[in-house]
């Protein structure tokens, strides 16, 4: 498991919502679902993504966009086309006056739109990745990023387009995995670009020593790690590891481990049936009291307060 796998397999990751949109101009859809992340790619035709701030971006065949929530945005045939449909939380689709469009715009298996033979076809995946583990990577993304087909080549998109309209046993699992692979490919391609601002720890994953140390810490946070033990696993001296790790990651190994453990604990604490004792055991603390003390010291709130905040309904 590595940084991108942790992003998708963390305790706050949930099954993505995936659909194919088929549209004929003029069309415009206002997205106000507050989803943390949306991945969209053009299978045919073109579309414009109009973010809450910044310039509209055109998508052509093979282009892919990632939009970070929760700010609203618009997807349309032209930046000037006024919205005709609104996507709201809970996958609701309505008109400006509140009329439900779910049935009127249903075009078949996982397919939605205003015309069965529309000139524009998009594949759209909405991820409810709202945890702190995923946030460590997603926070480094711009509100809208676009990779055009000329600068990256991903063979997954035609396959995803074929699979999305199938209604067979196990199809949801197939689509989830394909969408995960597409998102990983997009993020790899983006963070390799000069204009991207990858987190220091993500860039450090490419170092043969520090990358191995990071994977050990991330994949087994419950282990009683010490700098000496980590150095032995990576084949360097304790001093060399501490110096190299701090230079590349921006903080010492044990400081990074504490932050990783508490971020993981913060996500686990929002699981309603998980006890504080169980969370402490999973993230490497000997008792609920030890985890509570560290959580309060580093994050300024108790685990109980953090859990209560996470379960509170959102405010408008």
N, C-alpha and C positions, 0 to 999 in steps of 0.2 A: 504494500500500500504506500502511496506517496501523497504529495500535497493535493493533487487534483482528485485522487480517490477519496481522500478524507473529506474534501468538499462535498462529494456526492453521497458518501456513506455515513456521514455524521448523524448523531441522534436526532437532529432537527430536520434532516432531509425528508421529503415526502414525495409521493408519487406525482409526477408531472402530469399536467393536462395538455393533451396533444390533439391538434386538429389540422385539417386542410381547409383553407379558405379559397373559394373560387369567386371572382368578382368581375363585373363588367362596368366600365365607366358610364356615368360618373358615380363614384362611391367614396365614402369616407367613414371611418369608424374611430370613435373616441374611446380610448382605453383608460378606464378609471377603476380597475380592479385592485389596485394597490399591491399587485404581486411583486415580490422582490426581484424577480429576474424573468425575462422573456427572451427566447431565441427564435428568430424567424429567418427563413431563407426563401428566395424566389425560385420556384420551379419553372415558371413561365411568365412572360410579360414583365411589367415593372410596377413599382409602388414607391411612395414617398413616406418616410418616417419623420414626423414633425415633433420634436421633443418639447418639454415644458420650457426649456431655455436652450439657446443655441440654434444653429442653422439646420434646416431640413436636409435630409440625406436621401438620395435616390438609391433604390435597390433594383438591379437588373438581374437577369437569369444567372443563377449560380452565386449571387451575392448573399451574404449572411449578415445579420445585425443582432446585437445583444443590447437590450434595453434594461437598465436597472430601475427598479421602482423605489419608493411607491409613488413618485410623481406621475401625473397623467401624461399621456402623449396621444398623438393621432397617427393613424396609418390610412393613406388615401391614394387615389389615382393621381392627384395633384395637390400641392400644398394649399391651393386656394379653394378646394372643394369643401364646403361646410359639412360638418358631421351629420350623418343620417342615422347612425346607430351608436349606442353607448354600451360598452362592456363594463359591468359593475362587479363588485365582490360576489363570490359564490357562483361565478360563471353565468350571471344573468345578462341578457341582452335585451335592451329596450330602446324605444324611440325617445325623442325629446319630451314627448308628453306622457311617457311612462308605459306605452303599449308594449307588451311582451312580444319579442321577435323570434323566440327560440323555435317555434314550430314553422313560422313563415320562411325562415332562412335555412332550415334543415334540408340538406341535399343528399343525404345518404350516410354511410358509415364514416364517422368522424369527419364529415364534410359539411361545410357551412358556407353560405354566401348568397348573393343576389341573382345568380344566373348559372345554371348547370354547365353552360358552355362558355363561361366568362373568359376573357382574354388574359386575365391575371390569376395565377395560382400560387399561393403561399403555403408553406409548411410552418406551423407555429407551435412552439412548446413553451408552456408557462410553468416555471419552477417556484414552489413555495419554500425556497431555501432561506429561512429567516433566522438561523442560529448564529452563534458567535464563531464557531469553527468555520462555517462557510463565509462569514463576514470578513474573516482575516484575509481572504483572497479577493472576494467580490468588492470590498471597499477600495481596492486599488484600481477598479475599472472606472472609466468615464461613464456618465449617465447614458450615453449612446456610443457604441462603437460599431463600425462597419468594415467588413473585409470583403473586397470585391473579388470576383472570380479570376481576375487577372493576376492577383498576388497570392492566391492560395488555391490548391486543388484538393478537394475532398471527395473521394468516391462514395461516401456514405449517403449523400443527398438523393441520388436516384434510387438507391435501395430503400431509404426512408419513405420516399414518395410512393413506391410500390407497396410497401408494407402497411402504410397508414390506412388504406382503404380496405384491407382484408379484415374479415370477421371470423377468426379461427381460434381454436383452443390455444391458450397461452399467448395470445396476440399482445395483450397489454404488457407482459414481461418483455417480449421481443422489442416492442416500441420504446419502452423505458430504457432498455440497454442501448438501442440505436441512438436515442436522443442524448443519453449520457455521453456516448462516444463522440457525437457531433459537438456537444458543448466542450468536451475536453480538447478536441481538435481545434476549435475556435480559440479557446483560451491559450493553448500552446502557441498558436500562430500569432495571437495578439501580443503576448508578452515577449515574443521574439522580435517584435518590431521596435525600431529606435524611439518612436514617440511614446511607447508604453512605459508606465512606471510600475514595474513589478516590485512587490515587497522584497525587502532584503533577504528574508529567509527563503523566499521562492527562488531567487537567483542563486542563493547559496546551495540549493539542492544539486546544482551541477558540479560542485566541488567534490572530489573523491573522498575527502576526509570529513568535511563538515556536512556534506549531503548525507553520508552514512550515519553520522551522529544525529542529525535531524530526524531521519527515518526511524532510528531506534527510539528516540524520545516520543515521537508522534504515535508510533505503532504499539508501544508498550509503556504508557504513562504510569501504570501501577507498579512498575519495577522500582526498587529502591536505588535509583541511579545516584552515582557520585561522579565527579569529574574524572577521578582515577579509573573507575569502572568503565566509563564511556571511552576514555583514552585507550584502555586495553582492547576494547572492541574495535576501535578504529585503527589500531596499529601505530599510534604515535604517543609521545610523552604527554603527561598531564599538562605541562606548561605550554607545549606546542598546540595542543587542542584548544586550551583556553584562549590563547592568543589568536589563533586562526579563526575560531568560532566567533569571538567577539568582533574581530575585524570585519567579517563577512555578514554576520547577522545583526550586529549593532548592540548586542547584549551578551553577557556570559551564558554558558550552557544552563546552569541551574536557574538563572533568572528566566530564561526562555521556557524551561520546563515548568516552572511555577505558573507562568502565564498560560501555557498550553493546558495544564491540568485544570486551572480555574475556568478557562473558557469552555472546556469540555464539561466541567461540573455545572456551569451556568446553563448549558443546553440540556443536560440530563435532569436538572432540577425542574425543568418545565414539563417533564413527563409526569402526568398526574399520579401514577401509581408507584413512582420510584421514591424510596426512602432516602433520607440523608445518609444513613449508615451505608446503604448500598452504593450510593454515589461516591462516598469517601473511599470505599474499597476499590471501585472501578478506576479512580483517578490517582491512587497512590497515597492516600492519607490513612493513618492507622486507626482513626476514629472519627465519628461525626463531629466531636468537639474540635479536633485538630483541623478538620476542613472548615468548620465554621469560623475559627480564629483566623485562618489564612484568608478566607473569603472576605471577612469583615475588614481585615487589615489592608488588603490590596484593593478591594473594590468599593469599600466604604459603606456597604450594606450587608446585612446578614443573609444567609441562604434563604431563610424564611421570607424576608422582605423581597428578595429577588424573585422568588417563586410567586409571591402574591402579585407583583407587578406584571409578570408574564401571563398570568391568568386573568388579569383585568380586561374588560372589553375595551376596544379602541375608542378613542374620542374623536368626534368630528371636528 
